[in-house]
């Protein structure tokens, strides 16, 4: 199991932190958990192409978690030239309707796809890439998820759990990915709740929203739907998480001195391994170990 952070930021535009995205590789499967703006670019920087991606899991449909979805689908299809399986996509309603509005013949990308499947110039390009006409339309395999759903893969399984964020306007989920190599949990966006605690219990890696400095929430509603740093520490300790990854980082805590303060204060409660997430950071399934001193 290889876990790479593709985007550790928020909707706020940043060159340092792309919006939410995480990549997990197990055997021949490459899974993307959320694909906010910039996630695709970070994937390429990690040396992975869209044609290698097999699964996409969307926690909720805020744009900072799904805006790159259309790029993943279109490039996977275009560069795959009919030789790779369709993407398997899982996410909350109304994902199926959004997918249709993007990729149906009368959808947003209908004119582009008509040109790429019908125009002689485009068919020539398709042949040059190794494709054999006629060219099929992209058809990502979309499944809408709900609380408690279990998805079985090759040598892994994934459980979906509801978390508290911006209900009732959006369905919001976290994920628990189990394999013989380890257990990875992604919180999605959430505040402290029983749902994320249940998903995280005993996991090797929890990548979680850590949105603000505890005690500075502007309202009770905000604190209920977003995770503060001390609440995250309490979650990590109570759930016995081995490796706890701080992500979905705002500029409030992403400052020199503040990062160190956050880690120091969280360590007074949480006794596991703490990671202040950065884009393209790889998280070990086991405990981190120091390299050879040079």
N, C-alpha and C positions, 0 to 999 in steps of 0.2 A: 504494500500500500504506500503510494507516494501522495503526499498532501502538499499542494502549492497554493499560496495566497495570491490571487490574481488582482483583487481589488479590495482595499481595506478602508476606503473612504466613504463618503456620504454623497448626497446630491450636489454639494458644493463643488464647483469645478476646481480641479487641482492637477498639477503636473506630477506631484509626488504620489498621490493616492487616487487611483481610479475607484469608481463606484463598485458596489459589492459583487464579488465573484471568487469562486474557489474551485480548484481542480483536484480531483482524486483519480489516481490511476491504479487499477487492480487488474493484473493480467492483461488481456487484450482490450479491456474496457477503459475508456477515458470519459469521466463524468464531470460535467460542469454544474456546480451549484450556484445558481443565480448568474446573470450575465448583464450587469449594469454597464453604463458607458465606460469604455476603455478596457473592458475585460478581454475582448478579442485581441486587442493590441498586446496586452500583457501575456496572453497565451502564446502569441508568436514569439515574444521575447523569451519565453520559457522553452522555446524550441519545438513547440507542438503545432501542428497544422489542423485546420478545421476538419479535414477528412479523417483525422484520427479520433475525433469526438464521436462517441456512441450514444451518450445519454445527456439530456439537460433536465435539471430539476429546478423549478422556480418556487421560491418560498411564498411570495406574494407579488402582486402586480403593481407596486410602486415602480416608477420608471427607472429609478437608480438601481433596481434589481433585475430589469428585463429589457432595457432599451437595445442592447446588442443582440437580442434574440434573432431579429430579422437578418442581421449580418451573419450569424452562425448558420442559419438555415440556408441562406442564399449562397454563401461561399462553400459550404459543405456540399451542396447540390452542384454548383457550377464547377468546382475543382474536382469533384468526384467522378465526373463524366460517366455516370451510370454504372460505376464499378464498386461503389461502396453502399452498404445498406442505408436505408433512410434513418434519420435521427429518431430516437425514441425520446419523447418529450413529456414531462409530467409537471403539472402545476394546477393551481386553483381555478375554478370558474371565474370569469368567462373565457378561459384560455382558448377553448375550441373556437369560439366566435371570433376572437382576436386573430387566431391563425387563419381562419377563412377570410377575414377582412384584409389580411396582408397578402395572401398567396392564391386566393381563388382567381379565376379568369377575369372577374370584374372587380378584383381587389386592388389594393394600393400598388402592388408590384405586377399586376396583370399585364400592362403594356410592355414592361421590361421583359417579362418571361415569354410573352408572345414573340417578341423580337428574337430572343435567344433560342427559341424552339422552332421558329418558322423561317427566319430570314436566311438567305443563302450565305451571306457573310458570316453570320453567327454559326451556321452549320459547318462551314469550313473551319472555323476556330475549334469547334467541338471535335471534328475529325482530327485536327492537328494535335489535340490533347489526348487522342486515343479513343474517342467515343465512336459509336456506330449508330447513325440515324436509323429510325426517327428518334428524336429526343423526348424522353418522358418529362412531364411537369413535376416539380418538387412536391413531395407528399410526406412531410414529417408526421410521424405516428404519435398523435397527441392523445394523452389520457388525462382527464381531469381528476384530481385527487381530493380526498376528504380525510378527516381525522380517523386514525387507526388503520389506514390502508397499508398493506405490506406489498412491496414490489420485489420479486425474486429475479436475481441475475445469475450470471455464471460465477459461482463460488462467492456470492455475496447476497445479502438481502437488505432492504431499506424499509424502515418504518416511518410513517408520516404522523406527526402529532400537532394538534392545534396549540398555538401560543397567543399571547395577548399583545396586540399592537394597535391596529386602527379599525377594529370591528365597530359597527357592522358594515362599514363601507367596503372593506376588503376582507377576504378570507386570508388568514395568516398562519403559516405552518413552519415547523422546524423538522429536521430530518435526522434519523439515526441509521448510519450505514455500518453493518456488521459483516466481517469477513474473518477467515482464519488468521489473517495478518494483523487484525486489530479492529477497533471500533472508533469511527469518526462521527461526531455530532456537529451539526450546523444549526445555530439557533434561529436563522432568519432574523427578522427584527422583532424584538420582544422586550417586555418588561419582566420583572420577577413574577413567576407563575408556576403552578403545579405542572403544567404541560412541559416546560423546558426542563424542569427538575427531573421529571420521569424519563425524558429522552436521554438526558445526560448521565444518568446514574451509572457509575462504574466505567465510563468510557475512557479511551486512551487519549483522545483529542477532542476538545470542545472549542470550536471557533465561534465566538459570540460577539454580538453587538455590545459595545461599551461606549455609550453615546455622550456621557456627561459626567462631571464631577459630582458625586453624591452630595446632596444638600443644596444644590443650585437649581433644582428643577423649578420651572416657572409656574407649575400647577400640579395638582394631584393627578389629573388625567395624563399629563406628560410623564410623570414618574411611574404611572401604571403601565404605560405602553412602551417605555424606553428603559434601557438598563444603565444604571449608574455604576461607578467603579466598585464601590463597596458591596453593593447588592450582587455584583458578579462574583466578587471574592467569596461571599457567603454561599452562593450557588455552587461554585467550584468545590468548596470544602464539604458542604452537605452532600453533594452528589458524588464525592470521592473521585473527582476528575484528575487524571494523571497530568495532562498537559493542557493548560488553559490559555487560549489565544485571545488577546484583546484586539477587536476589529471594529469596523464601522466607526472610525475615530473622527471626532470633530476637532476643529482648531482650538477649542477650549482646553483640551488636554494634550494636544499635539504640539507642545512648546518645550524648549529646553528647560529643564528643571521640573516642569509639570509631569513629563513622562516618568521621570525618576520618582517624583512624589507619588504618583499613582501606583507604581510598582511597589514602592516601600510600604504604602498604607495597605494595599491589598495583601501583601505578604504577612501582615500581622494577623490575618484571618485565614488565608489560604495557604496550605502547606505543600502544595504540589509545585509543578514547574510552570512558571509564568513566561509568556511571550508577548512582548508589545509588537503586534503584527505590523509588517511592512510589505508592500507589494513585492512579489516574487520570492518571498521567504518560504523556505521548505520547513515543514514541521515534522520532527521525528515521531514515530509511533511510540517508541520507548523513551526513556529518559535521555536528555541531551548529554553529550560527553565532550570534553574539551579535545581539540585537535592537538597534534604534536607541537610543542613549543619550538619556534624557529627564530 
